[in-house]
């Protein structure tokens, strides 16, 4: 090789090296611009205090969670109160999440990772948009396929292919950048029913309980003279099954619902069953159960009326110091009860969807409330 050829070779290496370095710096610049640096926050610019609306959409559902004064509501459920705990958990989690992996993925491959826009056919993910009070989009991302991690020590059949350990995410503005975060974000669903506040009425200290058709005589009515007394049929007619009585009474104190119905009148079927509970606090709960047509769900409405006693009856031989303490405890208890009643009366304007399994103790016939006969000993 002569000197001239050697110089040509050196010049070529310099040109190629410079081009390669330029490409490297270009990739680094694009990488930094995407915000997908390993260890960086997923949504570094999002401020929790600025978020006034969250919209989630998947190929089947859509939900809009809006902040109204001091509370959050679910717009697709007519402004029903939303779960502040669930919303705050989601926002805080997304704000704190960090990128664990970053890849460049072409648009044609996004459906494989379930990262396509939810409205563009198959392979759509779950879109999440955060907006401020003026409707401006603060941040937007698409949640895709969950990342599974093998766990040979997990004996559950559902863990055969692995357990959720992370999720693919496409952040708006990141071009073709797809990242992985270390949380599967399983509660980030677009189903409106999943975001409802689960507070419900609680009928406790029940004195009498009756069930029967609307506008007709009750199928059965049970009562007790004292709060911890034994339950009996109010009108006689057989021995009451104590287990069935306690199950029905306890259910009214722990009832839960699946969703809220906006137009239940068109879907309800059959004659409604009415449950009436009178309590030792002078309250009356009226619960109406209407079939939902097909399926095992019921439309459930309720009303609560009455006013708790304003004073308590002193015990015989009560000492002055005991009276003062008990009067104070009674006043505090009454205040808490009045607050609870106010919340329940606000919730009473809605109609709820509850599965038959949850209502089973209240749907029993009179025959099912009667204690089973014991075989006579020979």
C-alpha positions as CSV (number, residue, x, y, z in Angstrom):
1,X,0.0,0.0,0.0
2,X,1.5,3.3,-1.0
3,X,1.1,6.6,0.8
4,X,-1.7,7.9,-1.3
5,X,-3.9,4.8,-0.7
6,X,-3.1,5.1,3.0
7,X,-4.4,8.7,3.1
8,X,-7.6,7.7,1.3
9,X,-8.2,4.9,3.9
10,X,-7.7,7.3,6.8
11,X,-10.1,9.9,5.3
12,X,-12.7,7.2,4.7
13,X,-12.4,6.0,8.3
14,X,-12.8,9.6,9.6
15,X,-15.9,10.1,7.4
16,X,-17.5,6.9,8.5
17,X,-16.6,7.5,12.1
18,X,-18.1,11.0,12.0
19,X,-21.3,9.7,10.4
20,X,-21.5,6.9,13.0
21,X,-21.0,9.4,15.8
22,X,-23.6,11.7,14.4
23,X,-26.1,8.8,14.3
24,X,-25.2,7.8,17.9
25,X,-25.8,11.4,19.1
26,X,-29.1,11.5,17.1
27,X,-30.3,8.3,18.7
28,X,-29.3,9.6,22.1
29,X,-31.2,12.9,21.5
30,X,-34.3,11.0,20.4
31,X,-34.0,8.7,23.4
32,X,-33.8,11.6,25.8
33,X,-36.6,13.4,24.0
34,X,-38.9,10.4,24.4
35,X,-38.6,10.5,28.2
36,X,-38.0,6.7,28.1
37,X,-34.7,6.7,30.0
38,X,-34.3,3.6,32.2
39,X,-35.0,4.6,35.8
40,X,-36.8,7.8,34.7
41,X,-40.4,8.5,35.8
42,X,-43.1,7.4,33.4
43,X,-44.9,10.8,33.5
44,X,-42.4,13.3,34.8
45,X,-44.4,16.4,34.0
46,X,-47.7,15.4,35.5
47,X,-48.7,17.2,38.7
48,X,-51.5,15.6,40.8
49,X,-53.0,18.9,41.8
50,X,-53.6,19.8,38.2
51,X,-55.7,16.7,37.3
52,X,-59.4,17.5,37.2
53,X,-60.6,14.7,34.8
54,X,-59.4,11.2,33.9
55,X,-60.7,9.3,30.9
56,X,-60.1,5.6,30.4
57,X,-61.1,3.8,27.2
58,X,-60.6,0.2,26.0
59,X,-62.1,-1.6,23.1
60,X,-65.4,-2.3,25.0
61,X,-65.8,0.4,27.7
62,X,-65.2,4.0,28.5
63,X,-65.3,5.9,31.7
64,X,-64.8,9.6,32.6
65,X,-63.9,10.4,36.2
66,X,-64.4,14.1,36.9
67,X,-63.6,16.2,40.0
68,X,-66.5,18.2,41.1
69,X,-65.7,20.6,44.0
70,X,-64.5,18.3,46.8
71,X,-65.6,15.0,45.3
72,X,-65.1,12.8,42.2
73,X,-67.9,11.5,40.1
74,X,-68.5,8.9,37.4
75,X,-70.0,10.7,34.5
76,X,-71.3,7.5,32.7
77,X,-73.3,6.7,35.8
78,X,-75.1,10.0,36.0
79,X,-72.6,11.7,38.3
80,X,-72.6,8.9,40.9
81,X,-69.8,9.4,43.5
82,X,-66.6,7.8,42.5
83,X,-64.1,6.1,44.8
84,X,-61.6,8.7,45.8
85,X,-59.3,6.0,47.1
86,X,-59.1,4.1,43.8
87,X,-58.6,7.3,41.8
88,X,-55.8,8.6,44.1
89,X,-54.1,5.3,44.1
90,X,-54.0,5.2,40.3
91,X,-52.8,8.8,39.9
92,X,-50.1,8.4,42.6
93,X,-49.0,5.1,41.2
94,X,-48.6,6.5,37.6
95,X,-46.8,9.6,38.8
96,X,-44.3,7.5,40.8
97,X,-43.8,4.7,38.3
98,X,-40.4,4.4,36.7
99,X,-39.3,2.9,33.3
100,X,-37.6,-0.5,33.6
101,X,-37.2,-1.2,29.9
102,X,-37.4,0.8,26.7
103,X,-37.7,-0.4,23.1
104,X,-38.5,1.1,19.7
105,X,-41.5,-0.7,18.2
106,X,-43.0,0.0,14.8
107,X,-46.7,0.9,14.5
108,X,-47.5,-2.4,12.7
109,X,-46.3,-4.3,15.8
110,X,-48.3,-2.3,18.4
111,X,-51.3,-4.6,18.2
112,X,-49.2,-7.6,19.3
113,X,-48.4,-5.8,22.5
114,X,-52.1,-4.6,22.8
115,X,-50.8,-1.0,22.5
116,X,-52.9,0.2,19.5
117,X,-55.4,2.9,20.1
118,X,-58.6,1.3,21.5
119,X,-60.8,2.6,18.7
120,X,-58.7,1.2,15.8
121,X,-59.8,-2.4,15.6
122,X,-58.0,-5.4,17.2
123,X,-55.0,-5.2,19.5
124,X,-56.2,-2.1,21.3
125,X,-55.0,-1.3,24.7
126,X,-56.4,0.9,27.6
127,X,-56.1,4.6,26.9
128,X,-55.7,6.9,29.9
129,X,-56.0,10.7,29.5
130,X,-55.4,13.2,32.3
131,X,-57.0,16.6,31.8
132,X,-57.0,19.9,33.7
133,X,-60.1,22.0,34.7
134,X,-60.1,23.6,31.3
135,X,-60.2,20.3,29.4
136,X,-56.5,20.5,28.3
137,X,-54.8,17.1,28.1
138,X,-51.9,17.0,30.6
139,X,-50.7,13.5,29.8
140,X,-51.9,10.5,27.7
141,X,-50.7,6.9,27.6
142,X,-51.9,3.5,26.4
143,X,-51.6,0.5,28.7
144,X,-50.9,-2.7,26.8
145,X,-50.1,-6.4,27.4
146,X,-49.2,-7.4,30.9
147,X,-45.7,-8.8,31.4
148,X,-45.7,-12.2,33.0
149,X,-43.1,-13.6,35.3
150,X,-42.6,-17.3,35.8
151,X,-43.0,-18.5,39.4
152,X,-42.3,-22.2,39.8
153,X,-43.3,-22.1,43.4
154,X,-46.8,-20.8,42.7
155,X,-49.2,-23.9,42.7
156,X,-52.2,-22.0,41.4
157,X,-53.4,-23.2,37.9
158,X,-53.7,-19.5,36.8
159,X,-50.0,-19.0,37.4
160,X,-49.0,-21.7,35.0
161,X,-47.9,-19.2,32.3
162,X,-46.6,-16.8,34.9
163,X,-48.0,-14.1,37.2
164,X,-48.4,-10.4,36.2
165,X,-45.2,-8.5,37.1
166,X,-45.3,-5.5,34.8
167,X,-47.0,-3.9,31.8
168,X,-46.1,-2.5,28.3
169,X,-46.9,1.2,28.1
170,X,-46.9,3.6,25.1
171,X,-46.7,7.3,26.2
172,X,-48.2,9.9,23.9
173,X,-45.4,12.0,22.3
174,X,-42.9,9.1,22.6
175,X,-43.1,8.3,18.9
176,X,-42.4,4.6,18.5
177,X,-41.1,4.2,22.0
178,X,-42.6,1.4,24.1
179,X,-41.6,1.1,27.8
180,X,-42.1,-1.5,30.5
181,X,-43.1,-0.6,34.0
182,X,-42.8,-2.9,37.1
183,X,-46.5,-2.8,37.9
184,X,-49.3,-4.6,36.0
185,X,-51.8,-1.8,36.8
186,X,-54.6,-4.3,37.1
187,X,-57.1,-1.8,38.5
188,X,-56.8,0.6,35.6
189,X,-60.0,-0.5,33.9
190,X,-62.4,1.4,31.7
191,X,-65.5,-0.3,33.1
192,X,-67.5,2.5,34.9
193,X,-68.9,0.1,37.5
194,X,-65.3,-0.5,38.8
195,X,-64.9,3.1,39.9
196,X,-68.0,3.6,42.0
197,X,-67.8,4.6,45.6
198,X,-68.9,1.4,47.5
199,X,-70.5,3.1,50.5
200,X,-74.0,1.7,50.9
201,X,-76.8,1.8,53.4
202,X,-76.4,-0.2,56.6
203,X,-79.5,-1.3,58.5
204,X,-78.4,-2.4,61.9
205,X,-80.1,-2.8,65.3
206,X,-83.1,-4.3,63.5
207,X,-86.2,-4.9,65.6
208,X,-88.6,-6.3,63.0
209,X,-88.0,-7.6,59.4
210,X,-90.6,-8.5,56.8
211,X,-90.5,-9.6,53.2
212,X,-93.4,-9.8,50.7
213,X,-94.7,-8.6,47.3
214,X,-95.1,-4.9,46.7
215,X,-98.6,-3.9,47.7
216,X,-99.5,-7.2,49.3
217,X,-99.2,-9.0,52.6
218,X,-95.7,-10.1,53.6
219,X,-94.6,-13.7,53.1
220,X,-93.0,-13.6,56.5
221,X,-92.3,-11.2,59.4
222,X,-89.9,-11.8,62.2
223,X,-89.3,-9.7,65.4
224,X,-87.4,-9.6,68.7
225,X,-88.3,-7.7,71.9
226,X,-84.7,-6.8,72.8
227,X,-81.7,-6.0,70.6
228,X,-79.9,-9.3,71.7
229,X,-83.1,-11.2,72.0
230,X,-84.3,-14.3,70.2
231,X,-85.9,-13.9,66.8
232,X,-89.5,-15.3,66.4
233,X,-92.2,-15.2,63.8
234,X,-94.3,-12.1,64.5
235,X,-97.6,-13.8,63.8
236,X,-96.7,-17.4,64.9
237,X,-97.1,-20.2,62.5
238,X,-94.1,-22.5,63.2
239,X,-90.7,-22.4,64.6
240,X,-88.3,-19.9,63.1
241,X,-85.0,-21.2,61.7
242,X,-82.6,-19.0,63.8
243,X,-79.8,-19.4,61.2
244,X,-82.1,-18.1,58.4
245,X,-83.3,-15.2,60.5
246,X,-79.8,-14.1,61.5
247,X,-78.5,-14.4,57.9
248,X,-81.3,-12.2,56.6
249,X,-80.8,-9.6,59.3
250,X,-77.0,-9.5,58.9
251,X,-77.3,-9.2,55.1
252,X,-79.1,-5.9,55.5
253,X,-76.2,-4.6,57.5
254,X,-73.5,-5.7,55.0
255,X,-75.1,-5.5,51.6
256,X,-72.9,-4.6,48.6
257,X,-73.7,-3.8,45.0
258,X,-72.0,-4.4,41.6
259,X,-73.1,-1.3,39.6
260,X,-75.6,1.6,39.3
261,X,-78.5,1.5,36.8
262,X,-79.6,4.6,35.0
263,X,-82.7,3.3,33.3
264,X,-83.9,0.3,35.2
265,X,-87.6,0.7,34.5
266,X,-87.3,-0.6,30.9
267,X,-85.4,-3.7,32.0
268,X,-87.1,-4.7,35.3
269,X,-89.4,-7.7,35.2
270,X,-91.9,-9.4,37.5
271,X,-93.5,-8.0,40.7
272,X,-91.0,-6.4,43.0
273,X,-90.2,-8.0,46.4
274,X,-90.2,-5.5,49.3
275,X,-88.1,-5.9,52.4
276,X,-89.1,-3.7,55.4
277,X,-86.8,-3.4,58.4
278,X,-87.7,-1.4,61.6
279,X,-84.8,-0.6,63.9
280,X,-84.4,0.2,67.6
281,X,-83.3,3.6,66.5
282,X,-86.8,4.4,65.2
283,X,-85.6,4.1,61.6
284,X,-87.5,2.3,58.8
285,X,-85.6,0.9,55.8
286,X,-87.7,-0.1,52.8
287,X,-85.8,-2.1,50.2
288,X,-87.4,-3.0,46.8
289,X,-85.9,-5.8,44.7
290,X,-87.0,-6.1,41.1
291,X,-85.8,-8.8,38.7
292,X,-83.5,-7.7,35.8
293,X,-85.1,-9.9,33.2
294,X,-82.3,-12.2,31.9
295,X,-79.6,-13.2,34.2
296,X,-79.3,-13.4,38.0
297,X,-79.1,-9.6,38.7
298,X,-81.7,-7.5,40.5
299,X,-82.5,-3.8,40.4
300,X,-82.5,-2.6,44.0
301,X,-83.8,0.6,45.4
302,X,-84.1,1.7,49.1
303,X,-85.4,4.4,51.3
304,X,-84.7,5.3,54.9
305,X,-87.1,7.3,57.1
306,X,-87.4,8.2,60.8
307,X,-85.5,10.1,63.4
308,X,-83.3,8.6,66.2
309,X,-84.4,9.2,69.8
310,X,-83.2,12.6,71.1
311,X,-82.6,11.4,74.6
312,X,-82.0,8.1,76.4
313,X,-83.8,6.4,79.2
314,X,-81.7,6.5,82.4
315,X,-81.0,3.1,84.0
316,X,-82.5,2.3,87.4
317,X,-80.2,3.5,90.2
318,X,-77.9,5.3,87.9
319,X,-75.2,7.4,89.6
320,X,-74.7,11.0,88.6
321,X,-71.2,10.5,87.2
322,X,-72.4,7.5,85.2
323,X,-75.3,9.5,83.9
324,X,-73.1,12.3,82.6
325,X,-70.8,9.8,80.9
326,X,-73.6,7.9,79.3
327,X,-75.4,11.0,78.2
328,X,-72.2,12.2,76.4
329,X,-71.7,8.8,74.7
330,X,-75.4,8.8,73.6
331,X,-75.1,12.3,72.1
332,X,-71.9,11.3,70.2
333,X,-73.5,8.1,69.0
334,X,-76.7,10.0,67.8
335,X,-74.6,12.5,65.9
336,X,-72.7,9.8,64.1
337,X,-76.0,8.1,63.3
338,X,-77.5,11.3,61.9
339,X,-74.5,11.8,59.7
340,X,-74.8,8.2,58.4
341,X,-78.5,8.7,57.7
342,X,-77.8,11.9,55.7
343,X,-75.4,9.9,53.5
344,X,-77.8,7.0,53.1
345,X,-80.6,9.3,52.1
346,X,-78.4,10.9,49.5
347,X,-77.6,7.5,48.1
348,X,-81.3,6.5,48.1
349,X,-82.1,8.3,44.8
350,X,-80.1,5.7,42.8
351,X,-81.0,2.2,41.7
352,X,-78.4,-0.5,42.2
353,X,-77.5,-3.7,40.4
354,X,-77.0,-6.6,42.9
355,X,-76.4,-10.2,42.0
356,X,-78.9,-12.8,43.3
357,X,-76.2,-14.6,45.3
358,X,-75.7,-11.5,47.4
359,X,-79.4,-11.2,48.1
360,X,-80.1,-14.9,48.7
361,X,-80.8,-14.6,52.5
362,X,-83.5,-12.0,51.8
363,X,-85.2,-14.0,49.0
364,X,-86.2,-17.0,51.1
365,X,-89.9,-18.0,51.2
366,X,-91.7,-18.6,54.5
367,X,-91.2,-22.3,54.2
368,X,-87.5,-21.7,53.9
369,X,-87.6,-19.5,57.1
370,X,-89.2,-22.3,59.1
371,X,-86.9,-24.5,61.2
372,X,-86.5,-28.0,59.7
373,X,-88.4,-30.8,61.6
374,X,-86.4,-33.1,63.7
375,X,-87.1,-36.8,63.3
376,X,-88.8,-38.2,66.4
377,X,-86.7,-40.7,68.4
378,X,-88.0,-44.3,68.3
